């Protein structure tokens, strides 16, 4: 059995509900929506209990098994879906970004727009736009599971430009220095 992502599951639920709505049977649509709501509550309660049980540890960071669960994209997306993820947003953003192949830094999150600005470390790559776009997309994909509050990613302007050519010429001489006038 292959793992289903939160996005895939959400799309499938929407497709089924849309098919039901197309039948024109309002009672069936209401029953299906109620079923989804009850199942979400059930799974949410179960996940709450799992997090509570795994999170019991002496003062300090979460217990090791909980740490492994929080690092798993599927489990993290379920915990976020149910509002149960025990880490705050900055920690979840850091967790998502740490899994990227390209080194990036969080340059700021605008909660009002949902946009995260990232600084991308210079690499030995070509520096072309497609590499930057791949980095942006990889960040968006990782953040979808760990920090769904982030709805957009922007990269800071590329600072890896060629340095300006510095012209060094002979210093002008002045009459007071004994040079030609």
Secondary structure, DSSP 8 states (H G I E B T S, - for coil): -----HHHHHHHHHHHHHHHHHHT-HHHHHHHHHHHHHHHHHHHHHHHHHHHHHT--SSSS--HHHHHHHH-HHHHHHHHHTT---S-HHHHHHHHHHT-SS-EEEEEEETTTTEEEEEE---SS---HHHHHHHHHHHHHHHHHH-TT--EEEE-------------------GGGTS--
